């Protein structure tokens, strides 16, 4: 068994070595904040003894087996990684989806793992909230879907180098240098193609809309990768 990152590994299944993608969760990507810790947590969970692989999720588009992983003590590894703050729960249709989402809520409230304000560096102390998110506008989402953030702090916030992401591994937007939001001010991020200006930025031009209509999470990460904002909707 070989751990690849915080949510995937290679293991023997039905007589062949396959890549397993843990169903229902998403750990930080390589070179992101908490990647090493998530990988170590998965390795610790599976190297102490045999594991049970329940490949009920079929395979993803990369051919990886989507599975629950049970360790020798009967613990559901996928759930433990979320509960300990090593991974986010994915919105989706699988038997433990609601349990995973509830575990994420608890981990976030307790500031465990990468939810700790200084998980990957000194915290900024910024207070940024989601003022509005239009994740399912009428018609075609691209070009209409948007996220608006508001600075609720007493001083300006320099968002240069900060990242907006969703619960997937693919959607990331990094604010350009010099993006400063005054107290009470807002910045808007639109999905699709357009010209930046007047506090509005565009991302994922030519790709699918970012925010899932079935539920998703907005994460704002500072330059170190610390989570400054978590906003989940369903």
Secondary structure, DSSP 8 states (H G I E B T S, - for coil): -EEEETTEEEEEETTEEEEEEETTEEE--TTSTTHHHHHHHHHHHHSSS--EEE-TT-B-TTS-EEEEEE-TTS-BHHHHHHHTTSEEE--SSSTTHHHHHHHHHHHHHHT-GGGSTTTTS------EEEEEEESS-SS--TTT-EEEEEE-SSS-EE-TT-EEE-SSSS-EEE--TT-EE-TT-EEEEEESS---BTTEEEE-TTS--SS-TT-EEEEEE-TT--EEEEEEE-
